[in-house]
Amino acid sequence: MASNISFWVKSLRVIPQVSKDEWLTLDTISRWLVATRSAVFIMTAISSVLGGILAYYYTGAFDFVNFLLCLAGLVFAHAANNLINDLVDFNKGIDRDNYYRTLYGPQIIERGYTSVKTFYLYIAVTLFLALACGTALLFRGGTTVLYFMIAGIFFLVFYTWPLKYIGLGELTVVFVWGPLMIGGAFYVVSGGQWNWDVVFLSLVYAIGPTSVIFGKHIDKLDKDKEKRVHTLPVIIGERTARYTVLVVWLLQYIATGILVLENILGYAMLLVLLAIPSFIKTAGVFFSPKPADRPKKGAVTWPLYFASYAFVYNRRFSLLFLTGVILSLVQERVF
């Protein structure tokens, strides 16, 4: 049991490389965590927590049951999206011939770790859990929750195709990890209240997860071009895409400054400035093209390169951003 828990923790921190022999020794939860690429769930969890904290910050209300249902539902929805993404790419032949997804993490259906039938079962169970949480929130929160659910289901089903294939995948991530997740969590946790400042704040945060997706799409730009997957980096070009990521990261700092100057949140938000050393280091990576071979040093899950650095930087910025929001809440409610 201890070894299982250790593997669960590892899977939530990094995407583990697992051979087929190792796969056969894993317990059911470990297999699910590997199949869903659970290390990226932290971005969704932070969105949920931000929505909950902001609900209390602005309204003084905090429905703990709704918060837990929202957090679990969004994580399971994210997991289902990752599974559907893999299934669609498998059916379209995208993951053949050592495509990126089969190199930086086990695409279990492409590698033959599990049958198509079992993979459908993974999707069905994960979707059921997500929908169960959503349905419970619907009964507790009213009709507006249904609108959030419909929007979430739309992007969950259609992100991989056609949205990602026509350059709309990155914009989808901004909307989903921002207004949809954070705004939705705010709404259900506050008991049906709304605040437009939360929309702006959610977009500031959502830039981070989007930059990770952007980095991944830059990494596999050539392969995507060959397979006619027209992500935004494919459309605008590799160099422009790299510089775009740097610009949106700078916008995060500017937008955070606006949040403070406009008294939307407190001065504790300036904690994000502690991420600047990491930003400078990561910016140095994005100023140059991807190396031909794996670097000997650096936070790299090869062949992902830009995505690896973007993930590490975004995790740091996001946690500081979350801490700033929490401290702003303490300042507002206690002092």
Residue pairs with C-beta under 8 A, 6 or more apart in sequence:
4 27
4 29
4 30
7 16
7 26
7 30
7 33
8 29
8 30
8 33
10 16
11 30
11 33
11 34
11 38
11 39
12 33
12 38
12 39
12 41
12 42
13 39
14 39
14 301
15 37
15 39
15 104
15 105
15 301
16 34
16 105
17 105
17 106
18 26
18 34
18 106
18 113
20 111
20 112
20 113
23 31
23 34
23 106
23 108
23 113
26 34
31 108
31 114
32 38
32 79
32 122
32 126
34 105
34 106
34 108
35 82
35 83
35 86
35 108
35 114
35 119
35 122
36 78
36 79
36 82
36 83
36 122
36 126
37 82
37 105
38 79
40 78
40 82
40 212
40 311
41 75
41 78
41 79
42 315
42 318
43 177
43 208
43 209
43 212
43 314
43 318
44 74
44 75
44 78
44 177
44 181
45 71
45 75
46 205
46 318
46 319
46 322
47 74
47 177
47 178
47 181
47 182
47 185
47 202
47 205
47 206
47 209
48 67
48 70
48 71
48 74
48 75
48 181
48 182
48 185
49 71
49 322
50 182
50 185
50 201
50 202
50 205
50 322
50 325
51 70
51 181
51 182
51 183
51 184
51 185
51 186
51 189
51 198
51 202
52 62
52 67
52 70
52 71
52 185
52 186
52 189
53 322
53 325
53 326
53 329
54 182
54 186
54 195
54 198
54 201
54 325
55 61
55 62
55 185
55 186
55 187
55 189
55 190
55 193
56 62
56 189
56 190
56 329
56 333
57 265
57 325
57 328
57 329
57 332
57 333
58 186
58 190
58 193
58 195
58 197
58 198
59 190
59 191
59 193
59 195
61 189
61 190
61 191
61 193
62 189
62 190
63 140
63 188
63 189
63 190
63 191
65 140
66 137
66 140
66 141
66 188
66 189
66 191
67 185
67 188
67 189
69 133
69 136
69 137
69 140
69 188
70 133
70 137
70 184
70 185
70 188
70 189
71 185
72 129
72 133
73 129
73 130
73 132
73 133
73 134
73 137
74 130
74 181
74 184
74 185
76 126
76 127
76 129
76 130
76 133
77 130
77 134
77 152
77 156
79 126
79 130
80 123
80 126
80 127
80 130
80 156
81 155
81 156
81 159
81 160
83 119
83 122
83 123
83 126
84 123
84 156
84 157
84 160
85 159
85 160
86 95
86 101
86 107
86 108
86 109
86 110
86 119
87 109
87 119
87 120
87 123
88 94
88 160
88 161
89 95
89 99
89 101
89 107
89 160
90 107
90 109
90 110
92 161
94 101
94 227
94 229
95 101
95 102
95 107
95 110
96 110
99 220
99 223
99 227
100 216
100 219
100 220
100 223
100 303
100 304
101 107
101 110
102 110
102 111
103 302
103 303
104 301
104 302
104 303
104 304
105 301
106 113
108 114
108 119
109 116
109 119
114 122
134 145
134 149
134 152
137 145
137 149
137 188
138 145
138 146
138 149
140 188
141 187
141 188
141 191
141 192
142 192
144 187
144 192
145 184
145 187
145 188
148 180
148 183
148 184
148 187
151 180
152 176
152 180
152 184
155 163
155 172
155 175
155 176
155 180
159 169
159 172
159 176
163 169
163 172
164 172
164 229
164 231
165 228
165 229
165 230
165 231
166 230
167 230
167 231
167 232
167 234
167 235
169 213
169 217
169 231
169 232
170 210
170 213
170 214
170 217
170 231
170 232
171 232
173 206
173 209
173 210
173 213
174 203
174 206
174 207
174 210
175 206
176 206
177 202
177 205
177 206
177 209
177 210
178 199
178 202
178 203
178 205
178 206
179 199
179 202
179 203
179 206
181 202
182 198
182 201
182 202
182 205
182 206
183 194
183 198
183 199
183 202
186 193
186 194
186 195
186 198
187 193
187 194
197 264
200 255
200 259
200 264
201 259
201 264
201 265
203 255
204 252
204 255
204 256
204 259
204 321
205 318
205 321
207 248
207 249
207 251
207 252
208 252
208 314
208 317
208 318
208 321
209 314
210 248
211 245
211 248
211 249
211 310
211 314
212 307
212 310
212 311
212 314
213 307
214 232
214 233
214 241
214 244
214 245
214 310
215 245
215 304
215 305
215 306
215 307
215 308
215 309
215 310
215 311
216 304
216 306
216 307
217 224
217 231
217 232
217 233
217 234
217 241
218 233
218 238
218 241
218 242
218 245
218 290
218 306
218 307
219 290
219 303
219 304
219 305
219 306
219 307
220 303
221 231
221 233
221 234
221 238
221 241
224 230
224 231
224 233
224 234
225 234
232 241
233 241
236 244
238 289
239 289
242 286
242 287
242 289
242 306
243 286
245 286
245 306
245 310
246 283
246 286
246 287
249 279
249 283
249 313
249 317
252 272
252 317
253 272
253 273
253 276
256 269
256 270
256 272
256 321
256 324
258 264
259 265
259 269
260 266
260 267
260 269
260 270
265 324
265 325
265 328
266 324
266 327
266 328
266 331
266 332
268 323
268 324
268 325
268 327
268 328
268 331
269 321
269 324
269 325
269 328
270 324
271 320
271 321
271 323
271 324
271 327
272 317
272 320
272 321
272 324
274 320
275 313
275 316
275 317
275 320
278 312
278 313
278 316
278 317
279 313
279 317
281 313
282 309
282 310
282 312
282 313
285 298
285 305
285 306
285 309
286 306
286 309
290 305
290 306
291 305
294 300
294 302
294 303
295 305
298 308
298 309
299 308
299 309
299 311
299 312
300 308
300 309
301 307
301 308
